[in-house]
Amino acid sequence: MSRTPSGTFVVQDREVTDPEALAQMEIPDYETVVEVHKPAIVALLEEPRGADLQRRA
């Protein structure tokens, strides 16, 4: 996970391919869905400190 200069976050993880899970969401053609592990969510909630630590790693 990293923070962009515009203040958004980019996450990288395993792509969701389960048809049942995807059917429950409205996903635009230009987006994809990834699973995000709990430590990444915690880092986002602790932002900006969490984002800064992740960026340095």
N, C-alpha and C positions, 0 to 999 in steps of 0.2 A: 504494500500500500504506500502511496506517496501523495503528497499534496502538490497541486499545480500552482503556478504563479497567480492564477485567477481565483484561488481559494477553494477549488473543488478537489475531490479525491479520486485517484485512480486505483482500482483494486484488481488484483490478478489472482485467480484461483480456478478451481475445476469448473468447467462449463456444465450447466444443468441440461440434461438431455431427456429426463423422464417426462414422457408425454402427459401424464396425469398432472404432474407439478406445473408444467408449462401451460396446460389448459386452464389453470386457475388464475392466470395472469394475463393482462393485456400488454403485450410486448410489441412495440413498434418494430418494423422491419430493420431499422438501423441500430437496434440494440440487441444485446445478448444478456443472458442471466448467468451469474456465477454464484457458487456457494461461498459464503464468507464465514470464516472461523471466528469463534467468540473473541479471541484475543484481538483480532482486527477491529471488531465492533467496540470493544473496550477502549482501544487506542483512539478511535474516532470520538467516543464520548468524552475522553480526557483531553481532546484537542483544545488548545494548540500544542500543549506539551507532548501528547502522544504522537501527533503528526511529526513534530520536530525530531523526536527520538527515532521514529520509523524512517524518516528521510536520511538520517545520519547512518543508519545501519547498512 
